[in-house]
């Protein structure tokens, strides 16, 4: 982070802008944004989960398709990896938002590893690991496995721990 | 609609995912923040910002053209209020500490990780409205004062010099 102690650095400090507080006027946010109001807002998120789930399924199909292309034509590595990263990142957020925690975790594992692989060579075993992630994500969504997936989830998490990309 | 004036707050949501924009809008509307504008890309966001004054902005990070950090940089580098000190909340799936540091260094006001809860969003919004921070403009950093937690310096270090406030 920048060091504001550099004497040659000309620093201007603007006093905190109170305009939003003034806009609030007499509104008491403790009353307006009460626990009940927040609970209603949480229900909006819960109600949206079906739509997010359907979207995740579509994204998982896309992901599978990209991974298949990657396996058969692994020429444009960066292009395919970026598509996988984009897809898995999207699944991570939407799956997490709709209660598919294990799917979200898998998607995160996939995009993080693919990001690391942008700087490395993609080996056949690394490709298998990518495919395993994509297939697992799809299966869990198709089987509607919410939350941490119970025993299945434990087994998958153990598998993620064991997986190492070959150098 | 709830009987109060949160609709006076003009909010911009930026996310390339329609479902996420709908979700954030739905949560905001439920709370009473009904004056919400959407942008589905970084470029569209900058167009909106050029022609409208927003009270705060909630933006995604990863987008195809300009991303959330580009938006933050654009706003902060103007270095002229009221645009430059528009509060910005980053709503993102980037969870690693390095990303959080990058966003703070860019000059965000709040960081919220997806999946988010209404409670977490409310907390960030209330901080922006009720606890505004001094705003720093310098060669190396433009943004809300990152030293907003009132703690003494680590043992063995002196407190930094005070700067004149404008």
HADDOCK unambig.tbl for C-alpha pairs under 7 A between the chains (distance, minus, plus):
assign (segid A and resid 1 and name CA) (segid B and resid 105 and name CA) 5.99 0.50 0.50
assign (segid A and resid 2 and name CA) (segid B and resid 140 and name CA) 5.58 0.50 0.50
assign (segid A and resid 2 and name CA) (segid B and resid 141 and name CA) 6.22 0.50 0.50
assign (segid A and resid 5 and name CA) (segid B and resid 160 and name CA) 6.90 0.50 0.50
assign (segid A and resid 9 and name CA) (segid B and resid 138 and name CA) 6.69 0.50 0.50
assign (segid A and resid 9 and name CA) (segid B and resid 139 and name CA) 6.41 0.50 0.50
assign (segid A and resid 10 and name CA) (segid B and resid 138 and name CA) 5.86 0.50 0.50
assign (segid A and resid 10 and name CA) (segid B and resid 139 and name CA) 6.93 0.50 0.50
assign (segid A and resid 11 and name CA) (segid B and resid 136 and name CA) 6.90 0.50 0.50
assign (segid A and resid 11 and name CA) (segid B and resid 137 and name CA) 5.81 0.50 0.50
assign (segid A and resid 11 and name CA) (segid B and resid 138 and name CA) 4.61 0.50 0.50
assign (segid A and resid 12 and name CA) (segid B and resid 136 and name CA) 5.83 0.50 0.50
assign (segid A and resid 12 and name CA) (segid B and resid 137 and name CA) 5.02 0.50 0.50
assign (segid A and resid 12 and name CA) (segid B and resid 138 and name CA) 6.32 0.50 0.50
assign (segid A and resid 13 and name CA) (segid B and resid 134 and name CA) 6.52 0.50 0.50
assign (segid A and resid 13 and name CA) (segid B and resid 135 and name CA) 5.57 0.50 0.50
assign (segid A and resid 13 and name CA) (segid B and resid 136 and name CA) 4.72 0.50 0.50
assign (segid A and resid 13 and name CA) (segid B and resid 137 and name CA) 6.34 0.50 0.50
assign (segid A and resid 13 and name CA) (segid B and resid 164 and name CA) 6.75 0.50 0.50
assign (segid A and resid 13 and name CA) (segid B and resid 165 and name CA) 4.94 0.50 0.50
assign (segid A and resid 13 and name CA) (segid B and resid 166 and name CA) 5.99 0.50 0.50
assign (segid A and resid 14 and name CA) (segid B and resid 134 and name CA) 5.63 0.50 0.50
assign (segid A and resid 14 and name CA) (segid B and resid 135 and name CA) 4.88 0.50 0.50
assign (segid A and resid 14 and name CA) (segid B and resid 136 and name CA) 6.37 0.50 0.50
assign (segid A and resid 14 and name CA) (segid B and resid 165 and name CA) 5.81 0.50 0.50
assign (segid A and resid 14 and name CA) (segid B and resid 166 and name CA) 5.02 0.50 0.50
assign (segid A and resid 15 and name CA) (segid B and resid 134 and name CA) 4.74 0.50 0.50
assign (segid A and resid 15 and name CA) (segid B and resid 135 and name CA) 6.45 0.50 0.50
assign (segid A and resid 15 and name CA) (segid B and resid 165 and name CA) 6.07 0.50 0.50
assign (segid A and resid 15 and name CA) (segid B and resid 166 and name CA) 6.06 0.50 0.50
assign (segid A and resid 16 and name CA) (segid B and resid 132 and name CA) 5.45 0.50 0.50
assign (segid A and resid 16 and name CA) (segid B and resid 133 and name CA) 4.77 0.50 0.50
assign (segid A and resid 16 and name CA) (segid B and resid 134 and name CA) 4.01 0.50 0.50
assign (segid A and resid 16 and name CA) (segid B and resid 135 and name CA) 6.26 0.50 0.50
assign (segid A and resid 17 and name CA) (segid B and resid 132 and name CA) 6.22 0.50 0.50
assign (segid A and resid 18 and name CA) (segid B and resid 132 and name CA) 6.81 0.50 0.50
assign (segid A and resid 20 and name CA) (segid B and resid 129 and name CA) 5.31 0.50 0.50
assign (segid A and resid 21 and name CA) (segid B and resid 129 and name CA) 5.73 0.50 0.50
assign (segid A and resid 21 and name CA) (segid B and resid 130 and name CA) 5.93 0.50 0.50
assign (segid A and resid 33 and name CA) (segid B and resid 31 and name CA) 6.66 0.50 0.50
assign (segid A and resid 37 and name CA) (segid B and resid 31 and name CA) 6.30 0.50 0.50
assign (segid A and resid 38 and name CA) (segid B and resid 118 and name CA) 6.12 0.50 0.50
assign (segid A and resid 38 and name CA) (segid B and resid 119 and name CA) 6.07 0.50 0.50
assign (segid A and resid 40 and name CA) (segid B and resid 30 and name CA) 7.00 0.50 0.50
assign (segid A and resid 41 and name CA) (segid B and resid 27 and name CA) 5.06 0.50 0.50
assign (segid A and resid 41 and name CA) (segid B and resid 30 and name CA) 5.50 0.50 0.50
assign (segid A and resid 41 and name CA) (segid B and resid 31 and name CA) 6.42 0.50 0.50
assign (segid A and resid 41 and name CA) (segid B and resid 118 and name CA) 5.84 0.50 0.50
assign (segid A and resid 42 and name CA) (segid B and resid 117 and name CA) 6.56 0.50 0.50
assign (segid A and resid 42 and name CA) (segid B and resid 118 and name CA) 5.32 0.50 0.50
assign (segid A and resid 44 and name CA) (segid B and resid 26 and name CA) 6.39 0.50 0.50
assign (segid A and resid 44 and name CA) (segid B and resid 27 and name CA) 6.08 0.50 0.50
assign (segid A and resid 45 and name CA) (segid B and resid 23 and name CA) 6.54 0.50 0.50
assign (segid A and resid 48 and name CA) (segid B and resid 23 and name CA) 6.88 0.50 0.50
assign (segid A and resid 52 and name CA) (segid B and resid 19 and name CA) 6.91 0.50 0.50
assign (segid A and resid 93 and name CA) (segid B and resid 93 and name CA) 5.80 0.50 0.50
assign (segid A and resid 93 and name CA) (segid B and resid 114 and name CA) 5.50 0.50 0.50
assign (segid A and resid 93 and name CA) (segid B and resid 115 and name CA) 5.70 0.50 0.50
assign (segid A and resid 96 and name CA) (segid B and resid 115 and name CA) 5.28 0.50 0.50
assign (segid A and resid 97 and name CA) (segid B and resid 114 and name CA) 6.88 0.50 0.50
assign (segid A and resid 97 and name CA) (segid B and resid 115 and name CA) 4.41 0.50 0.50
assign (segid A and resid 97 and name CA) (segid B and resid 116 and name CA) 6.85 0.50 0.50
